[in-house]
Amino acid sequence: MLIDFFYTLRSAKLPVSVKEFLTLMEALKEGVVGPNVPETQGDAEVTGYRIDDFYFLSRTTLVKDEKHYDKFDRAFGAYFKGVEMIADFTKEIPLDWLRKNLELNLSPEELAKIEKMGWDELMETLKKRFEEQKERHEGGSKWIGTGGTSPFGAYGQNPQGVRIGQDKSRNRSAVKVWDQRAYKDYDDTQELGTRNIKVALRRLRKFAREGNVEELDLDNTIHSTAANAGYLDIKMRPERHNNVKVLLLMDVGGTMDDHIARVEEMFSAAKSEFKHLEFYYFHNCVYDYMWKNNKRRFAEKFLTWDIIRKYNKDYKLIFIGDATMSPYEILQPGGSVEYNNEEAGVEWLQRLTSAFPKFAWINPEPQGVWQYRQSISVMQQLMNQRMFPLTLKGLEDTMRLLTK
C-alpha cells in the first residue's frame, strides 16, 4: 500500500526520493509512531497507527521544503480516502464521491435560479446527507458529489455551499471548506521592486528623542561653551527614533494567495520602516485567536483577548486582507470555514477597533470589484469606511488617516 502512496506523491509533483521513502519505512519499523487502539485491523501497512501520527511522520521524512506542504496535504488527503472533518461529523466521505469527472459552469441566469439555503439549514442538511447517502453522485442538485448544483461537494456551482474535496477555489461562493490546508508565512525579507511603498509608509513615522544620551548636541554645546567663558562644555542628547507603534494583522491563505507578492512587499517595507512593529496572522476574519507562524498555527495560538490586553491603545492597528469570504464568516457564530467559532467575527472586530482607536484596513483586491463583494461591503461598514486599496495612493491615504 505504501508503494502506491509513494507513487501518489510523485504524481502530485512532489520531489520525493526512494531514499526518503526508505527512511519512512525504517521509522515505521522502529516504532517511531505509537500504535492505535488494539482492535484496529486491516490489510494496510499503515493500519495499527493513528493517521495523525503517520501524517506528521511521513511529512517530516518525505517533504524537505515547506513550500511543498500544501501539495503534500492534498495528496495525502486524496490517497487516504477522505479529508479530516472540521465540524462535529464523524463519518468519512469516500474519495470516489469527489472524483473530478466533469466540472460544471453555469451562466449567471442559470445560477440565479438556484435557491440559497440559510446557514442553519445548510449545516442541518449536510448532517442529514452524511446519514443518508450511500453512493457516489455526479451532476445532481441534492447529494454530496461533483459537477452539479448541490451545495455540497466539488467542481459544481451553487450560490453558497460547503466545498469538499476540491483542490482550490473556483467561484469563491463556499461558506465553509472541509479540507484542512497549510499556509505559508509571508516573507518579510522580500526585496522590494520599488521604494515607493516605503516612501508612502514614512508618512506615519513620528520621531522623538528618547533613551540614553548618545548623540552630540552641537547647538547646545556651542551655546553652553560661550556662556561658560569659552571653556568647553559638551552637551549630549538621546538619538531621534521613530516611536510609532504598529499592530499589523494579516489575512493569509485561500483567496489571499492571489496577492502574496504585493503583501510580502508591504510586510517587508513595514518591518524596515517601523521599529515598533507587532504582527499576527488570521484567515479571512479575526476570531478568538491568531498566530505568528503558519506552520505551527494550531499549536501556537495567541488569544485575541491577550493581544488586546498586551498592547496599549497608542498602537496603530492595520488590517491587511481582501475581505473576500462568505458574509456568514463575519456575522455568524460557527461561520469560520476552519472551525466552529463560538462568537461571530464581528464581535472580535468591534473589540479590536474599540481597543485601538487609530485603525484602518488595507485591501489588495482591485477597488473596482469591491461593490460586487457582499463581504467587502460588510467589512467596510465595520471599519467605518476606513478601507483603502493596496496602491500607493491608498497607502498614502491610510497613513494620513492614522496620523490625525
DRENDOZA-22177 format. One line per field, with one value per residue (C-alpha): x, y, z. Coordinates in nm, 4 decimals. Layout:
<pts>
X: (X; ...)
Y: (Y; ...)
Z: (Z; ...)
</pts>
This chain:
<pts>
X: (0.0000; 0.2758; 0.4371; 0.1187; 0.1322; 0.4866; 0.3764; 0.0777; 0.3149; 0.5343; 0.2283; 0.1462; 0.4836; 0.6425; 1.0214; 1.0146; 1.3135; 1.3432; 1.5940; 1.3404; 1.0733; 1.3042; 1.3663; 0.9905; 0.9687; 1.2584; 1.0904; 0.7706; 0.9664; 1.1436; 0.8134; 0.8684; 0.4907; 0.2814; 0.0171; -0.3529; -0.6266; -0.5711; -0.8959; -0.7984; -0.7424; -0.6920; -0.4551; -0.2697; 0.0830; -0.0387; -0.3097; -0.2228; -0.1046; -0.3024; -0.3465; -0.2409; 0.0856; 0.1545; 0.0777; 0.3366; 0.5963; 0.5545; 0.5613; 0.8779; 1.0623; 0.9369; 0.8996; 1.2161; 1.0796; 0.7829; 0.6642; 0.5502; 0.3364; 0.0131; 0.0720; 0.1554; -0.1621; -0.3790; -0.2083; -0.2227; -0.5914; -0.6763; -0.4866; -0.6234; -0.9835; -1.1314; -1.0402; -1.0287; -1.3655; -1.3765; -1.7274; -1.8805; -1.9431; -1.7627; -1.8458; -1.5751; -1.6579; -1.5372; -1.2866; -1.4802; -1.7697; -1.5418; -1.3542; -1.3476; -1.5103; -1.6748; -1.6716; -1.9982; -2.0103; -2.3479; -2.4451; -2.5420; -2.9065; -2.8967; -2.7154; -2.9777; -3.2469; -3.0780; -3.2261; -2.9865; -3.0031; -2.9624; -2.6716; -2.8696; -3.0499; -2.7203; -2.5499; -2.8539; -2.8963; -2.5288; -2.5648; -2.8625; -2.6705; -2.3930; -2.6504; -2.8467; -2.6002; -2.4688; -2.3048; -2.1354; -2.3414; -2.2473; -2.4276; -2.7136; -2.8706; -2.9096; -2.6344; -2.2654; -2.0964; -1.9327; -2.0259; -2.3787; -2.5755; -2.5780; -2.4410; -2.2156; -1.9163; -1.6749; -1.6475; -2.0093; -2.1848; -2.4088; -2.4607; -2.3338; -2.2369; -1.9740; -1.6697; -1.5488; -1.2552; -1.1756; -0.8106; -0.8687; -1.1335; -1.3191; -1.6195; -1.5472; -1.9004; -1.8277; -1.9336; -1.7262; -1.4281; -1.3889; -1.0185; -0.7577; -0.4935; -0.1389; -0.0494; 0.2917; 0.4234; 0.4667; 0.8340; 0.9440; 1.2835; 1.1267; 1.3290; 1.1035; 1.0746; 1.0178; 1.0906; 0.7551; 0.5821; 0.8446; 0.8067; 0.4295; 0.4702; 0.7110; 0.4188; 0.3232; 0.6602; 0.6872; 1.0311; 1.1112; 1.4287; 1.4285; 1.6649; 2.0328; 2.2217; 2.4358; 2.4449; 2.6346; 2.4023; 2.6148; 2.3945; 2.3541; 2.7285; 2.8204; 2.5705; 2.6830; 3.0548; 3.0014; 2.8074; 3.0911; 3.3538; 3.4921; 3.5503; 3.4311; 3.1014; 2.9909; 2.6191; 2.4738; 2.1197; 1.9286; 1.9125; 1.5951; 1.3950; 1.0727; 0.8428; 0.5299; 0.3865; 0.2066; -0.0022; -0.0300; -0.2943; -0.2651; -0.5088; -0.3350; -0.4398; -0.7361; -0.8133; -0.5156; -0.2864; -0.3577; -0.1952; 0.1100; 0.3715; 0.2265; 0.1521; 0.5098; 0.6360; 0.4108; 0.5224; 0.8902; 0.8551; 0.6688; 0.9364; 1.2080; 1.0197; 0.8671; 1.0869; 0.7877; 0.6003; 0.3997; 0.2245; -0.0169; -0.1937; -0.5613; -0.7664; -1.0499; -1.1801; -1.0426; -1.1880; -1.0811; -0.7173; -0.4437; -0.0940; 0.2585; 0.3846; 0.1651; 0.3469; 0.2520; -0.0790; -0.2696; -0.0018; 0.0967; -0.2185; -0.2363; -0.5707; -0.7194; -0.8140; -0.4477; -0.3383; -0.5905; -0.4640; -0.0943; -0.0687; -0.1576; -0.4125; -0.1329; -0.0651; -0.1899; -0.3990; -0.3695; -0.5560; -0.4378; -0.6849; -0.9079; -1.2235; -1.3486; -1.5457; -1.8955; -2.0753; -2.1515; -1.7810; -1.8181; -2.1706; -2.2488; -2.1222; -1.9696; -1.9242; -1.5484; -1.4511; -1.1996; -1.3723; -1.6854; -1.6137; -1.8327; -1.8567; -1.9071; -1.6142; -1.7975; -1.7698; -1.3905; -1.3531; -1.5507; -1.3396; -1.0174; -1.1268; -1.2524; -0.9201; -0.7131; -0.8893; -0.6391; -0.7217; -0.7562; -0.7997; -0.5792; -0.7369; -0.5225; -0.8331; -0.8821; -1.1144; -1.3329; -1.4648; -1.5418; -1.9029; -1.9660; -1.8454; -2.1043; -1.8448; -1.6326; -1.9356; -1.9987; -1.6341; -1.6296; -1.9219; -1.7492; -1.4336; -1.6331; -1.5338; -1.1646; -1.0786; -0.8151; -0.6735; -0.3181; -0.1963; 0.0448; -0.2417; -0.4291; -0.1245; -0.0770; -0.4452; -0.4103; -0.1022; -0.2684; -0.5720; -0.3628; -0.1611; -0.4686)
Y: (0.0000; 0.2471; 0.1886; 0.3288; 0.6161; 0.6925; 0.6999; 0.9194; 1.1781; 1.1611; 1.2047; 1.5179; 1.6606; 1.6251; 1.5735; 1.2553; 1.0234; 0.6495; 0.7154; 0.9305; 0.6665; 0.4005; 0.6317; 0.6411; 0.2617; 0.2273; 0.4744; 0.2687; -0.0486; 0.1058; 0.2190; 0.5941; 0.6429; 0.4739; 0.2068; 0.2725; 0.1009; -0.2777; -0.3701; -0.1826; -0.4340; -0.4245; -0.5099; -0.1771; -0.1243; 0.1968; 0.0094; -0.0021; 0.3599; 0.6742; 0.8546; 1.1880; 1.0380; 0.8796; 1.2101; 1.4043; 1.1280; 1.0939; 1.4709; 1.5011; 1.2269; 1.2888; 1.6661; 1.8744; 2.2172; 2.3854; 2.5238; 2.1670; 2.1244; 2.2268; 1.9934; 1.7098; 1.7703; 1.7405; 1.4241; 1.2688; 1.3542; 1.2179; 0.8912; 0.8040; 0.8331; 1.1407; 1.4581; 1.5457; 1.6583; 2.0120; 2.0145; 1.7584; 1.4910; 1.1597; 0.9905; 0.9942; 1.0900; 0.8283; 0.9751; 0.8280; 1.0627; 1.3603; 1.2369; 1.5047; 1.3656; 1.6881; 2.0491; 2.2434; 2.6057; 2.7786; 3.1122; 3.3938; 3.3446; 2.9717; 3.0316; 3.2878; 3.0178; 2.8035; 2.8690; 2.9570; 2.7880; 2.9791; 2.8921; 2.6729; 2.4933; 2.4367; 2.2764; 2.0661; 1.9453; 1.8477; 1.6412; 1.4588; 1.3896; 1.2236; 0.9968; 0.9144; 0.8998; 0.5543; 0.6026; 0.8451; 1.1149; 1.3331; 1.6207; 1.6354; 1.9015; 1.7186; 1.4774; 1.5224; 1.4894; 1.6584; 1.8629; 1.9548; 2.2285; 2.0655; 2.2893; 2.0019; 1.8701; 1.9784; 2.1148; 2.2272; 2.5583; 2.6863; 3.0384; 2.9202; 2.5806; 2.3632; 2.2860; 1.9281; 1.7634; 2.0403; 2.1391; 2.5145; 2.7835; 2.8313; 3.0584; 3.1771; 3.1037; 2.8425; 2.9341; 2.6508; 2.4492; 2.0905; 2.0451; 2.1482; 2.3456; 2.4535; 2.8196; 2.9767; 3.2781; 3.5998; 3.6593; 3.9731; 3.9658; 4.0129; 4.2700; 4.5462; 4.6136; 4.9825; 5.2185; 5.3917; 5.1723; 5.2663; 5.6329; 5.6088; 5.4381; 5.7084; 5.9471; 5.7624; 5.7985; 6.0218; 6.0883; 6.1542; 6.1715; 5.9022; 5.6569; 5.7040; 6.0209; 5.9035; 6.1926; 6.5227; 6.8226; 7.0641; 7.3739; 7.3385; 7.2668; 7.5915; 7.7940; 7.6420; 7.6882; 8.0543; 8.1091; 7.9405; 8.1974; 7.9796; 7.6702; 7.3659; 7.2374; 6.9335; 6.8558; 6.5205; 6.4176; 6.0972; 5.9924; 6.0515; 5.7326; 5.6606; 5.5854; 5.4985; 5.1643; 4.9466; 4.6329; 4.4563; 4.1823; 3.9931; 3.7625; 3.4554; 3.1597; 3.0989; 3.3942; 3.5835; 3.3513; 3.5784; 3.8712; 3.7133; 3.9120; 4.2550; 4.1729; 4.0495; 4.3792; 4.5668; 4.3474; 4.3875; 4.7650; 4.7881; 4.5895; 4.8187; 5.1444; 5.0810; 4.9949; 4.9010; 4.6587; 4.3615; 4.1267; 3.8323; 3.6180; 3.5298; 3.3614; 3.5585; 3.7141; 3.7628; 3.5315; 3.4302; 3.3553; 3.4437; 3.3110; 3.4202; 3.1100; 2.9345; 2.6030; 2.5974; 2.7825; 2.5053; 2.4504; 2.8125; 3.0193; 3.3733; 3.4566; 3.7738; 3.8864; 3.8576; 4.0633; 4.3343; 4.3453; 4.3283; 4.6379; 4.9932; 5.1977; 5.4117; 5.1286; 5.1935; 4.8929; 4.7936; 4.5002; 4.3606; 4.1322; 4.1033; 4.0736; 3.8209; 3.5495; 3.4400; 3.7066; 3.4232; 3.4211; 3.7752; 3.7730; 3.4154; 3.2148; 2.8969; 3.0766; 3.0212; 2.7911; 2.6167; 2.5559; 2.6288; 2.9689; 3.0442; 3.4175; 3.5863; 3.7641; 4.0969; 4.0772; 4.0485; 4.3179; 4.5599; 4.4748; 4.5367; 4.8675; 4.9843; 4.8925; 5.0665; 5.3880; 5.4501; 5.1715; 5.1068; 4.8159; 4.7780; 4.5660; 4.4176; 4.3427; 4.5924; 4.8654; 4.8240; 4.4859; 4.5911; 4.6793; 4.3258; 4.1509; 4.1465; 4.0634; 4.3662; 4.5912; 4.4433; 4.4887; 4.8484; 4.9283; 4.7630; 4.9635; 5.2898; 5.3190; 5.3110; 5.0637; 5.1580; 4.9777; 4.8427; 5.1123; 5.3992; 5.6458; 5.4034; 5.3720; 5.7479; 5.7940; 5.5253; 5.6883; 6.0317; 5.8961; 5.7240; 6.0390; 6.2512)
Z: (0.0000; 0.0853; -0.2546; -0.4081; -0.1573; -0.2757; -0.6391; -0.5487; -0.4012; -0.7109; -0.9317; -0.7316; -0.8444; -0.5010; -0.5120; -0.3005; -0.3368; -0.2796; -0.0007; 0.1846; 0.1362; 0.2834; 0.5805; 0.6387; 0.6229; 0.8685; 1.1072; 1.0992; 1.1599; 1.4608; 1.6122; 1.5900; 1.5903; 1.8542; 1.7899; 1.7503; 1.9549; 1.9598; 1.7830; 1.4634; 1.1853; 0.8099; 0.5297; 0.5097; 0.6328; 0.7929; 0.9824; 1.3508; 1.3575; 1.4295; 1.0970; 1.2525; 1.3774; 1.0403; 0.8651; 1.0670; 1.0391; 0.6625; 0.6087; 0.8190; 0.6343; 0.2799; 0.2478; 0.2732; 0.1831; 0.3491; 0.0145; -0.0680; 0.2473; 0.0808; -0.2132; 0.0270; 0.2309; -0.0767; -0.1992; 0.1489; 0.1908; -0.1534; -0.1059; 0.2359; 0.1197; 0.2724; 0.4476; 0.8139; 0.9434; 1.0802; 1.2256; 1.4593; 1.1979; 1.2288; 0.9005; 0.6327; 0.2744; 0.0249; -0.2191; -0.5135; -0.4385; -0.5065; -0.8160; -1.0849; -1.3981; -1.5085; -1.3988; -1.4116; -1.5204; -1.5228; -1.6707; -1.4292; -1.5304; -1.4547; -1.1260; -1.0184; -1.0403; -0.7725; -0.4291; -0.1471; 0.1925; 0.5170; 0.7476; 0.9888; 0.7067; 0.5230; 0.8244; 0.9179; 0.5604; 0.5371; 0.8542; 0.7008; 0.3796; 0.5829; 0.7427; 0.4265; 0.1375; 0.0415; -0.3006; -0.5401; -0.7143; -1.0067; -1.1715; -0.9196; -0.7023; -0.3690; -0.2649; -0.1816; -0.5195; -0.8143; -1.1159; -1.0091; -0.8386; -0.4948; -0.2172; -0.1015; -0.2971; -0.5657; -0.9223; -0.9464; -0.8968; -0.6201; -0.4813; -0.1431; -0.0092; 0.1593; -0.0562; -0.0054; -0.1792; -0.4297; -0.4536; -0.4813; -0.5001; -0.8298; -0.7809; -0.4248; -0.3084; -0.0377; 0.3162; 0.4640; 0.3374; 0.4506; 0.3720; 0.6278; 0.4383; 0.5224; 0.4813; 0.4354; 0.6279; 0.4336; 0.3611; 0.5450; 0.3695; 0.0267; -0.1659; -0.2919; -0.6609; -0.5775; -0.2906; -0.3298; -0.0714; 0.1863; 0.0986; 0.1487; 0.4869; 0.6065; 0.6334; 0.9526; 1.1195; 1.4244; 1.5671; 1.9321; 2.1363; 2.4000; 2.5650; 2.6589; 2.5777; 2.2874; 2.0407; 2.0495; 2.0798; 1.8773; 1.9067; 2.2812; 2.3233; 2.1409; 2.3409; 2.6726; 2.5915; 2.5019; 2.8239; 3.0152; 2.9109; 2.6373; 2.8449; 2.6528; 2.7897; 2.5902; 2.5831; 2.4772; 2.3907; 2.3064; 1.9435; 1.7493; 1.6949; 1.5152; 1.8075; 1.6083; 1.7207; 1.4658; 1.5198; 1.1828; 1.1380; 0.8081; 0.6330; 0.4902; 0.2739; 0.0445; -0.1819; -0.0356; -0.2333; -0.5329; -0.3515; -0.1861; -0.3815; -0.3024; 0.0612; 0.1065; -0.0328; 0.2073; 0.5008; 0.4128; 0.3860; 0.7174; 0.9028; 0.7741; 0.8447; 1.1884; 1.4843; 1.6990; 1.4739; 1.6004; 1.3580; 1.3664; 1.1073; 1.0707; 0.7982; 0.6348; 0.9586; 1.3093; 1.5744; 1.9249; 1.8368; 1.5872; 1.5206; 1.4228; 1.2445; 0.9900; 1.0268; 1.3960; 1.3796; 1.5583; 1.8239; 1.8975; 1.9252; 2.0608; 2.2158; 2.0717; 2.4221; 2.5261; 2.2235; 2.3104; 2.6702; 2.5792; 2.3591; 2.4576; 2.2680; 2.1183; 1.8706; 1.5156; 1.4105; 1.0426; 0.8890; 0.5547; 0.3785; 0.0727; 0.2903; 0.0343; 0.2102; 0.2928; 0.4992; 0.7455; 0.8358; 0.9692; 1.1110; 1.2176; 1.5208; 1.3761; 1.0435; 1.0175; 0.7319; 0.9597; 1.2934; 1.4942; 1.6458; 1.9463; 1.8759; 1.5394; 1.3780; 1.4034; 1.7835; 1.7715; 1.5065; 1.7220; 2.0281; 1.8368; 1.6846; 2.0246; 2.1904; 1.9181; 1.8071; 1.5244; 1.2790; 0.9060; 0.6621; 0.3521; 0.0775; -0.2048; -0.4156; -0.7024; -0.5807; -0.8872; -0.7657; -0.4078; -0.4882; -0.6155; -0.2968; -0.0192; 0.2451; 0.1471; 0.1887; 0.5352; 0.6328; 0.5094; 0.7378; 1.0353; 0.9599; 0.9442; 0.5764; 0.6734; 0.3971; 0.1411; -0.1645; -0.1641; -0.4025; -0.3454; -0.3141; -0.0894; 0.1381; 0.1490; 0.2415; 0.5122; 0.6658; 0.6518; 0.8389; 1.1056; 1.1784; 1.2556)
</pts>
